[in-house]
Amino acid sequence: MSFDLASLLALLIPILIAAAAGGFLAGLFGIGGGAIYVPILYQTFETLGVDHAVTMHLAVGSSIAIIVPTSVRSLVAHWRKDVVDWRLLREWTVAVPLGAIAGVVFATYASSETLRGIFAVLATILGIKMLFGRVPYVVAQDLPGLAGRSVAGFAIGVFSALMGIGGGVLNNTFMTLFNRPMIQAVATSAGVGALISIPGLVAYIVGGWGDPLLPPYSFGFVSLAAVAIIAPASILAVPGGAALAHRLSRRQLEIGFGCFLLLVAARFIYSLL
């Protein structure tokens, strides 16, 4: 198949808006922006006539690729403020990437319907969490032992790779449940995004390599065209979003993002009916 240039140009503005929004959220919440990229990319590929069997795989894989530079950029920004939990990141250098790879392996063999269902369920859970805001209670006064942290890291990697997200919302929830400050959780989440997206990118390329249903300019389940358009705009939006966040109510943004996730979940549920 070939891309319809007129259709692609018509979709350029919403794609760039999604890229800017994703970069803004990366700086604000320490997330990769995948919760925005995936539904926008999925709808874009569907509109362009990409085979329905691979649109969701391509959307998730491309989202993971875009998260690589945005998560690294966000991590550097938080590193300069000296609030990253480097000990936790070092302990997760095996568990989180292994989880991400396991998630990609499952996604490679799953149907598009299965991936949309998983995204809808997890987006609903995360959307509700964002609406409620910070968890009002703690499980313990500090993080669990190495075994517990490893299990949590592996799970964060699995679910993030399946959704095409950087794991920020999941890690923020985990760390705050164990009495860590939100600012430290957000800063550390940027590093988690790098641990998920880099091995996840490689796995999605390998998993989709040679698939005859993929459109032109695809590198496995990664659309080079989509990455080339979205990644630069997203990276540029990271510092701007961080600066704007100081002038806006964080709670209002959380509520808005939560509503967006619930709308996305509803959209994917509708597509399965």
Beta strands, then each sheet from edge to edge (+ up, - down):
end
